[in-house]
Amino acid sequence: MRFGTKAIHAGVEPDPATGAIMTPIYQTSTYVQAAPGDHKGYEYSRTHNPTRTALQNALAALENGRHGLCFATGMASIDAVIKLLKPGDEVVSTNDLYGGTYRLFTKIFEGFGVKFHFVDMSDLRKVEEKVNKNTRLIWAETPTNPLLRILDIAGLAAIAKKQGCILGVDNTFATPYLQNPLDLGADLVMHSVTKYLGGHSDVVMGALIVKDDELAERLAFIQNSSGATPGPQDCFLVLRGLKTLHLRMQRHCENGEAIAHWLVKHPKVDKVYWPGLPTHVNHAVAARQMRGFGGMISFTLKGDDMADATRVLSSTKLFTLAESLGGVESLLGHPASMTHASIPREERLANGLADTLIRLSVGVEDVQDLIDDLDQALK
Ligand SMILES: *Cc1c(COP(=O)(O)O)cnc(C)c1O
């Protein structure tokens, strides 16, 4: 099956009890047993729930994996991955990681004796330098936030294979519509389902997708033991969202492309970060491993006056100022004062996060209305 067909059909069967075409919301905590141990594969909803099973199977199909596991949030899914490790184990990760992931690694798991290294992963030699006999996990994220840098997944997979460790890829920004890390050699894909997969800004959820049966079994054990699983209502909403993932992503990409090219020509705009632009530092890798370039764009204003950015951020009418991304509606954010405010200014600037940097999550509205909105705000 091709992507759009899978988005609609994969993992979901008509309900065996009634023939309902949409997977019902199995709002139940437990399941009747005819005799002790004699049940239909479902005993307790922390472990299994039919609505969750349908969603997990759909996600596995979209990522070309064999097993999907859903979690209450994206962070809970990454938490489950790190619980595969023991004290003394080491992780190599990227230096412009999603802030919540960085916080989980350094503020929670360092305290349990896991050692984390953060390097510029767009340079594979820097990854190789940090990998050693204790390395159990390489954790990547591509495109990155907010500068949309692109990491070479196949290159990272080769390093992981040589070391015999796991490569995990946070595929939240790209979605399986634009890239499939498992096909490029990764062992594990993670999603903040909250973003494009849910797609309607109404659910918080996470997911892991793997091919290997043994890795899936270890993760399912952690999922059930730690218990950060999503409820059936949320699983239903995501199943519904997935059915239009290909349509939404196609429009996110088209709108992203039009806005990126419009911003490049705008006299008040300095730099534009969008992986589809030939001038983007990692455009070659993006063109090789992605099927499109998405709707996330960052740009800076000429000059370095944060007040200019603040004026733009408070003058848009369609783009709303909010954290998060990936919904049907367009959002904009200001990394320096919002998502990345906890990083000291000097460090922020050294990493290319200018005070005037504005991040757009381009939605699926009519693109001319979005351009008109940005135009009046920039004026
Ligand atoms: C939002 C996000 C997360 C965290 O997911 P939650 O669903 O908010 O817990 C992790 N990685 C990336 C890239 C994200 O954008």
The ligand as an ORCA input file, in Angstrom:
! r2SCAN-3c Opt
* xyz 0 1
  C       6.798     18.567     21.367
  C       8.026     17.775     21.116
  C       8.431     16.761     22.001
  C       7.685     16.464     23.291
  O       6.437     15.932     23.060
  P       5.176     16.174     24.065
  O       4.078     15.496     23.322
  O       5.016     17.654     24.196
  O       5.520     15.525     25.356
  C       9.581     16.045     21.683
  N      10.278     16.300     20.556
  C       9.925     17.272     19.685
  C      10.745     17.514     18.477
  C       8.786     18.039     19.936
  O       8.434     19.017     19.086
*
